[in-house]
Structure formats: structure tokens, C-alpha cells
Amino acid sequence: MKKYLAIMLVLVMALAAFAGCTKKPAEPTEPDQPADGTADIAFVTDVGQLMDKSFNQGTWEGCEKYAKDNGKVAKYYQPANGENATDADRFEAMKAAVDSGAKIVVAAGFMQANALTQAAKTYPDVKFVFIDGWALTDGENGPVLDNVAGIAYKEEQAGYFAGYAVVMEGFTKLGFCGGGGGTNPACCRYGYGFVQGAEAAAAVKGADVEVKYSWQYGESFSASPELQAMAAGWYEDGTEIIFACGGSMFSSITAAASANDKKVVGVDVDQSPESSTVVTSAMKGLSNSVVWAISKFYEDKWAEIGGQNVSLGVADDAVGLPTETWSLQNWTVDEYNTLLASVKDGTVTVDANYPEDMSTYQGEHVTVTVVK
């Protein structure tokens, strides 16, 4: 009996030591807000967490960087009701931002359009930066609201580079899980570009490539057990790498990849520091472009972007793949830079006009299977 208890004691101590050495990853923490509640620059988030290691976080970091570098105060506002936020919730967040003293408000995500229109009309002296957006008008056929700058990106180019890279690396069974339920133009451009890049690389290699393509479980851009289960099923069925295109959806895809020893393509920012499963990321320069837009206001150059549609791509050094954390073994940074230059000078073109139904896509080397 004593021998049994001694053995059990050793096991308990070993488990305790193991538990002490293996810490659960910390949940993302939100940054501190200004103590007095005032702000020069405000950020109104899209759906999902502020520190989502993706779209919201990249946009916020641009606001924060400009503020820190220029002696300003930045503050963020998250609309009430989370993923179920309404236009009224978004407007109330914008109103709170203006009430705090903000003279320029950055709002992320295409779902902000109606609330932004109301806010821009209500506060004509305040400037609004609409990230992933477009120029807004006062009514369907009304005048353009010149205190709103619509900043969009050529996500199809970033997606193209990612699709090309993974096929050149040797992956032939790909997946794409997109956010917004198929109605988010940015995610649609990412996905279509990803397929085009895979097609181009497959042609170079003489390979046949399969792509599973789905908007399922991604409407709210959130992580979920259902999304993780779907991704796990794809991996178990032979999919080698999935483009996780949709904010916090990333954590569900990487969890499934980790469990199945498979890989992931990140989105919006370099997500490789967040998971060893990430091979590369289709990036857009969120932080830098936000700094650029805010500087237009403070340098009295707002007229250059106000009331206009600004679309930033390779020519603006606003999209691409991360090279500082390059992990690809079969395709080099130099080869990537050659492709980058070809897109920049127009030798290679990437189509932005994505089909409403990707099941209609017909490629010579890529077969797309839409999963619904």
C-alpha cells in the first residue's frame, strides 16, 4: 500500500510540474484607453475582437502609431451587441467617438456604410476614414460626402501571391474559408486572387490542383466549433493547407491544422507569429495606409482623398507577402520579388471581378469545389 501511494505521489508531482511548464495561451488583451476619455483620433471596430491579430488589430495599430508618433491621443470604440451589432449600434459608437472630441474617425469594415453615412451627415466637420470602403453619398443619387474617404485594397493581388506561393511550394490540395458569407467584397477578392495564383503556378509546374472553397460558418468572421470541425474534416480528407480569410476565424482553422499536422495561409497581416502552422500570409498594409490617411487630415491635404475611392495595391506597396518571416523552402524571396515586379509593371494582371458563384470557375489546372 505504501509503495502504491509513493508511486501515486510521484505521478501527481510529475503532472503538477508538467502543468506548470505548459501554460495555456493568453487570450488577446485590449489596450488601455485614455484615462480622461478624450481622443483626437478614434477607431470604430468591425465585428470580432479588437485584438484579432488580423483586420481590426491592423487598423487599430495604424491609429495608435500615428497618435504615438505625433503627440495625439487615439481611442477605440466597439459597437454594442458584438457580431449582432446593428447600424444603430455602429452609429452610437461613432457618436461616442465624436463626443469624446475626435476630429477624425476611422471605421473598419464594409458593414459600416449606413452608419457612416448618417454620421458624416450629422457631423460635417468631422472627417471619416472608411477602411475596406468606398465614397459615400447623401442618398442614392445625392452628392458625395466629402468628409468620408473610402480606402480599399487590391486583395486579389495579395491572394494571388499566396496562391502562387503555396503551389510553388508543392501544395496541390488547397482550401479557402472566407468571412462575410460571400458578401464581403474584400474576402471575395482575396479568394478569387488565391485561385488565380494557384492556377498560374500550377501551369508553371504542370500540376493539377484542387481547391475546396467555402463561406460556411464565416458570416460573422468569428471562431466557432463548427468551423473548426469543418476545417478538420477537410484536413482529414486530404486538404494540405487552408487560406483562413476572415478575422477571428483564423484561430479555428489553426486549431484544426495543429491537430492534423497541416498548414494555414494567414490574412491581412503577417500571422506567422501566432501559429507555427502558418506558411505565409496574404497581407494588406492596414497600419501604414491608416497612418497615411490620417496624415492627410493633419497635413491639410484631406481634399486629396475626401469624397473619393482610393484603391491601394502593389503599385502603392500596400499588398503582398511577408518576407522577414519567410519560411517557404521551394520558392524564394527573389522569385517572389520577380513576380511582385511583374504585377507592379502590368506584365502579370490579376482579375478583381470575382464571379458571384465560384463553382462556375473553369481553370485548366485548378478544380474548385464549392462547399455549402
BAVEXRO-705067 format. One record per residue (C-alpha): x, y negated, z negated; residue in one letter. Coordinates in steps of 0.5 Angstrom, whole numbers, padded with zeros to 4 digits, always signed. Layout:
BEGIN
XYZA;...
END
This chain:
BEGIN
+0000+0000+0000M;+0006-0005-0002K;+0009-0003+0005K;+0003-0005+0009Y;+0002-0011+0005L;+0009-0013+0006A;+0008-0012+0014I;+0002-0016+0014M;+0005-0022+0010L;+0011-0021+0016V;+0006-0022+0021L;+0002-0027+0018V;+0008-0031+0017M;+0010-0030+0025A;+0004-0032+0027L;+0004-0038+0023A;+0011-0040+0026A;+0008-0039+0033F;+0002-0043+0032A;+0007-0049+0029G;+0011-0048+0035C;+0005-0048+0040T;+0002-0055+0040K;-0005-0056+0044K;-0004-0061+0049P;-0006-0068+0046A;-0013-0071+0049E;-0012-0077+0053P;-0012-0083+0048T;-0015-0090+0050E;-0010-0096+0050P;-0011-0101+0044D;-0016-0107+0046Q;-0014-0115+0045P;-0016-0116+0037A;-0020-0122+0038D;-0024-0119+0044G;-0022-0124+0049T;-0019-0123+0056A;-0016-0126+0062D;-0017-0120+0067I;-0022-0115+0066A;-0023-0108+0069F;-0029-0104+0069V;-0028-0097+0070T;-0031-0092+0075D;-0034-0085+0072V;-0030-0081+0068G;-0025-0083+0063Q;-0021-0089+0063L;-0014-0085+0062M;-0016-0080+0067D;-0009-0079+0070K;-0012-0081+0076S;-0016-0086+0079F;-0019-0090+0073N;-0012-0090+0070Q;-0008-0092+0076G;-0013-0098+0077T;-0012-0100+0070W;-0005-0099+0070E;-0005-0105+0075G;-0009-0109+0071C;-0004-0108+0065E;+0002-0109+0069K;+0000-0116+0072Y;-0002-0118+0065A;+0004-0116+0061K;+0009-0119+0067D;+0005-0126+0067N;+0003-0127+0060G;-0004-0125+0061K;-0009-0121+0057V;-0012-0115+0060A;-0018-0111+0057K;-0022-0105+0060Y;-0030-0104+0060Y;-0033-0097+0060Q;-0041-0098+0063P;-0045-0094+0058A;-0048-0087+0059N;-0042-0085+0062G;-0043-0080+0068E;-0050-0082+0068N;-0049-0090+0068A;-0054-0094+0072T;-0053-0100+0076D;-0056-0104+0070A;-0050-0101+0065D;-0045-0103+0070R;-0047-0110+0071F;-0048-0110+0063E;-0040-0108+0063A;-0039-0114+0068M;-0043-0119+0064K;-0039-0117+0058A;-0032-0118+0061A;-0034-0125+0064V;-0037-0127+0057D;-0030-0125+0054S;-0027-0130+0058G;-0025-0126+0064A;-0024-0130+0071K;-0022-0124+0075I;-0026-0117+0074V;-0023-0111+0077V;-0028-0106+0079A;-0027-0099+0081A;-0031-0094+0085G;-0036-0095+0091F;-0042-0094+0086M;-0040-0101+0083Q;-0043-0104+0089A;-0050-0106+0087N;-0048-0108+0080A;-0042-0112+0083L;-0047-0116+0088T;-0051-0118+0082Q;-0045-0120+0078A;-0042-0124+0084A;-0048-0128+0085K;-0049-0129+0077T;-0042-0131+0076Y;-0040-0135+0083P;-0034-0138+0079D;-0031-0131+0077V;-0027-0127+0082K;-0028-0120+0083F;-0024-0114+0086V;-0028-0108+0089F;-0023-0102+0089I;-0025-0097+0094D;-0030-0102+0096G;-0032-0107+0102W;-0034-0114+0103A;-0041-0115+0100L;-0047-0120+0102T;-0052-0123+0099D;-0058-0119+0101G;-0058-0114+0107E;-0057-0120+0112N;-0055-0125+0107G;-0048-0129+0107P;-0042-0126+0105V;-0040-0126+0098L;-0033-0130+0098D;-0032-0129+0091N;-0031-0121+0092V;-0025-0118+0095A;-0026-0111+0098G;-0020-0107+0097I;-0020-0100+0101A;-0015-0095+0103Y;-0013-0090+0108K;-0014-0084+0104E;-0014-0080+0111E;-0006-0081+0112Q;-0005-0079+0104A;-0009-0073+0105G;-0005-0072+0112Y;+0001-0072+0109F;-0001-0067+0103A;-0004-0062+0108G;+0002-0062+0113Y;+0007-0061+0107A;+0004-0055+0104V;+0003-0052+0110V;+0010-0053+0112M;+0012-0050+0105E;+0009-0044+0107G;+0002-0044+0104F;-0004-0041+0109T;-0010-0040+0105K;-0012-0047+0102L;-0018-0050+0098G;-0021-0057+0098F;-0025-0059+0092C;-0028-0066+0092G;-0031-0071+0088G;-0038-0075+0089G;-0042-0070+0092G;-0039-0071+0099G;-0042-0078+0099T;-0036-0082+0097N;-0032-0084+0103P;-0025-0084+0100A;-0026-0077+0098C;-0028-0075+0105C;-0023-0079+0108R;-0018-0075+0103Y;-0021-0068+0105G;-0021-0070+0113Y;-0014-0072+0113G;-0012-0066+0109F;-0015-0061+0114V;-0012-0065+0120Q;-0005-0065+0117G;-0006-0058+0116A;-0008-0057+0123E;-0001-0061+0125A;+0003-0057+0121A;+0000-0050+0123A;+0001-0052+0130A;+0009-0053+0129V;+0009-0047+0125K;+0005-0043+0130G;+0001-0040+0124A;-0006-0039+0122D;-0009-0043+0116V;-0016-0042+0112E;-0019-0048+0108V;-0024-0047+0103K;-0028-0054+0103Y;-0033-0056+0097S;-0036-0061+0094W;-0040-0057+0089Q;-0039-0059+0081Y;-0036-0065+0083G;-0041-0070+0084E;-0039-0073+0077S;-0032-0073+0078F;-0032-0069+0071S;-0028-0063+0069A;-0033-0057+0068S;-0033-0050+0066P;-0037-0049+0073E;-0032-0052+0077L;-0026-0048+0073Q;-0030-0042+0075A;-0031-0043+0082M;-0023-0045+0083A;-0021-0039+0079A;-0026-0035+0084G;-0022-0038+0090W;-0015-0036+0087Y;-0017-0029+0085E;-0020-0028+0092D;-0013-0031+0095G;-0013-0038+0096T;-0006-0040+0094E;-0007-0048+0093I;-0013-0053+0092I;-0013-0060+0093F;-0016-0063+0087A;-0019-0069+0089C;-0024-0072+0084G;-0021-0076+0078G;-0022-0071+0071S;-0024-0065+0076M;-0016-0064+0076F;-0016-0061+0069S;-0021-0056+0071S;-0017-0054+0077I;-0010-0054+0074T;-0013-0049+0068A;-0015-0044+0074A;-0009-0045+0077A;-0005-0044+0071S;-0009-0037+0069A;-0008-0035+0076N;-0001-0037+0077D;-0003-0041+0083K;-0002-0048+0086K;-0005-0055+0086V;-0005-0062+0090V;-0006-0068+0086G;-0009-0074+0088V;-0009-0082+0087D;-0002-0082+0083V;+0003-0077+0082D;+0000-0072+0078Q;+0006-0067+0077S;+0008-0069+0070P;+0001-0067+0068E;+0002-0060+0070S;+0007-0055+0073S;+0002-0052+0078T;+0002-0059+0082V;+0006-0058+0088V;+0005-0065+0091T;+0000-0071+0090S;-0004-0075+0096A;-0003-0082+0093M;-0005-0089+0094K;-0002-0095+0091G;-0007-0096+0086L;-0003-0100+0081S;+0001-0104+0086N;-0005-0106+0090S;-0009-0108+0084V;-0003-0113+0082V;-0002-0115+0089W;-0010-0117+0089A;-0010-0120+0082I;-0004-0125+0084S;-0008-0127+0090K;-0012-0130+0085F;-0007-0133+0080Y;-0003-0136+0086E;-0009-0140+0089D;-0009-0135+0095K;-0016-0132+0094W;-0018-0134+0101A;-0013-0129+0104E;-0018-0123+0101I;-0024-0126+0098G;-0030-0124+0102G;-0026-0119+0107Q;-0025-0112+0108N;-0018-0110+0106V;-0016-0103+0108S;-0009-0101+0106L;-0005-0095+0109G;+0002-0093+0111V;+0004-0100+0114A;+0003-0103+0107D;+0007-0098+0104D;+0000-0096+0100A;-0001-0089+0101V;+0004-0083+0101G;+0007-0077+0097L;+0012-0078+0091P;+0019-0077+0093T;+0022-0078+0086E;+0019-0071+0083T;+0020-0068+0090W;+0019-0060+0089S;+0018-0057+0096L;+0023-0052+0098Q;+0022-0051+0105N;+0020-0058+0107W;+0025-0064+0106T;+0024-0071+0104V;+0028-0073+0110D;+0023-0069+0114E;+0017-0073+0110Y;+0020-0080+0112N;+0021-0078+0119T;+0013-0076+0119L;+0012-0082+0115L;+0015-0087+0120A;+0011-0083+0126S;+0005-0085+0123V;+0007-0092+0121K;+0009-0094+0128D;+0003-0090+0131G;+0006-0084+0134T;+0002-0080+0130V;-0005-0082+0129T;-0010-0080+0123V;-0017-0080+0125D;-0021-0083+0119A;-0028-0082+0122N;-0030-0076+0118Y;-0035-0071+0120P;-0041-0071+0115E;-0041-0063+0115D;-0034-0060+0115M;-0037-0054+0118S;-0037-0057+0125T;-0030-0058+0125Y;-0026-0054+0130Q;-0019-0053+0130G;-0014-0049+0134E;-0010-0046+0128H;-0015-0048+0122V;-0021-0045+0120T;-0025-0049+0115V;-0031-0045+0111T;-0035-0050+0107V;-0037-0047+0100V;-0044-0050+0098K;
END
